[in-house]
Amino acid sequence: MPDIHERRLLQRTNLALYLKVLDSRNNTSLGNIIDINVCGFLLLTKLTMQEEAQYRVKIELPENFGSDHFIECSAVVRRAAKSINPSFNEVGLEISTITPEARELVEQLEQQLLLKFSPN
């Protein structure tokens, strides 16, 4: 089975600012997104999250982004590992369910707020 980097079809976009992610069930913080694309995101968290765990999440948008305050979607944990800082975990989540409107907001984030890095 190919590793996650080989399976990734879309380039991720590193964020110029970290967006907070909340668990939709109870509005508790899960962590902060450190990169994102329309297929998934990488979460920096102090929590331990199990592979294949499913979450309904709200991604907090920047204040100046428009009338929407959150992007809501469902996501599945595809990988979890310790970060360079051992106090944190890096968790790769695949977006499993997202509305067309929310998907468009993710695309706008990529275009307007983010620093894109091209592979070399």
C-alpha positions as CSV (number, residue, x, y, z in Angstrom):
1,M,0.0,0.0,0.0
2,P,1.5,3.4,-1.0
3,D,2.3,5.8,1.9
4,I,0.2,8.9,2.4
5,H,2.6,11.1,0.4
6,E,2.4,8.8,-2.7
7,R,-1.4,8.7,-2.4
8,R,-1.8,12.5,-2.0
9,L,-3.1,13.8,-5.3
10,L,-3.4,17.5,-4.5
11,Q,-0.6,19.7,-3.2
12,R,-1.2,20.8,0.4
13,T,-1.0,24.5,1.1
14,N,0.9,25.7,4.2
15,L,-1.0,28.3,6.1
16,A,0.2,31.8,6.8
17,L,-1.9,31.6,10.0
18,Y,-3.1,28.6,11.9
19,L,-6.9,27.9,11.8
20,K,-8.5,26.5,14.9
21,V,-10.5,23.2,14.5
22,L,-13.4,22.4,16.9
23,D,-15.2,19.2,17.5
24,S,-18.8,20.0,16.2
25,R,-20.4,17.8,18.9
26,N,-19.2,19.8,21.9
27,N,-17.3,22.8,20.4
28,T,-14.0,21.7,22.1
29,S,-10.7,22.5,20.5
30,L,-9.1,19.7,18.6
31,G,-6.0,21.7,17.5
32,N,-4.8,23.9,14.7
33,I,-4.5,23.3,11.0
34,I,-1.0,23.6,9.7
35,D,-1.8,22.8,6.1
36,I,-4.9,22.1,4.0
37,N,-6.4,21.3,0.6
38,V,-9.9,20.3,-0.5
39,C,-9.1,16.6,0.3
40,G,-7.8,17.0,3.8
41,F,-5.7,18.8,6.4
42,L,-2.9,18.4,8.8
43,L,-3.8,19.1,12.4
44,L,-1.3,20.0,15.1
45,T,-2.8,18.8,18.4
46,K,-2.0,17.9,22.0
47,L,-4.7,15.1,21.7
48,T,-4.1,11.5,20.9
49,M,-6.2,10.6,17.9
50,Q,-6.6,7.1,16.6
51,E,-6.3,6.2,12.9
52,E,-9.7,5.7,11.2
53,A,-11.5,7.7,13.9
54,Q,-14.2,9.9,12.4
55,Y,-14.9,13.5,13.4
56,R,-17.4,16.1,12.5
57,V,-15.4,19.3,12.7
58,K,-15.7,23.1,12.4
59,I,-12.8,25.0,11.0
60,E,-12.7,28.5,12.2
61,L,-12.2,31.1,9.5
62,P,-10.3,34.4,9.8
63,E,-12.4,37.4,10.9
64,N,-12.0,39.2,7.6
65,F,-12.9,36.3,5.5
66,G,-16.5,37.2,5.0
67,S,-19.9,36.3,6.6
68,D,-19.0,32.7,7.2
69,H,-17.3,32.0,10.5
70,F,-16.7,28.2,10.1
71,I,-16.3,25.5,7.5
72,E,-18.1,22.4,8.7
73,C,-17.2,18.9,7.4
74,S,-16.6,15.3,8.3
75,A,-13.1,13.9,8.4
76,V,-11.3,10.6,9.0
77,V,-7.9,10.3,10.7
78,R,-5.5,8.7,8.2
79,R,-2.3,9.1,10.1
80,A,-1.1,10.2,13.5
81,A,2.4,10.7,14.7
82,K,4.4,12.8,17.2
83,S,5.4,16.2,16.0
84,I,9.0,17.5,16.1
85,N,7.9,19.1,19.4
86,P,7.0,15.9,21.4
87,S,4.3,17.8,23.3
88,F,2.2,17.8,20.1
89,N,0.9,15.3,17.5
90,E,0.5,15.8,13.8
91,V,-2.7,14.2,12.6
92,G,-3.6,13.8,8.9
93,L,-7.3,13.9,8.3
94,E,-9.1,13.2,5.0
95,I,-12.2,15.2,4.4
96,S,-15.0,12.6,3.9
97,T,-18.1,14.8,3.6
98,I,-18.1,18.5,2.7
99,T,-20.8,20.7,1.1
100,P,-20.0,22.4,-2.2
101,E,-20.1,25.8,-0.5
102,A,-17.6,24.6,2.2
103,R,-15.4,23.2,-0.4
104,E,-15.4,26.5,-2.2
105,L,-14.3,28.2,1.0
106,V,-11.4,25.9,1.4
107,E,-10.4,26.7,-2.2
108,Q,-10.7,30.4,-1.3
109,L,-8.4,29.9,1.7
110,E,-5.8,28.4,-0.6
111,Q,-6.0,31.3,-3.0
112,Q,-6.3,34.2,-0.7
113,L,-4.7,33.5,2.7
114,L,-2.0,30.9,2.1
115,L,1.6,30.6,1.1
116,K,1.8,28.0,-1.7
117,F,5.0,26.1,-2.0
118,S,5.8,24.5,-5.3
119,P,7.6,21.1,-5.3
120,N,11.2,21.2,-6.6
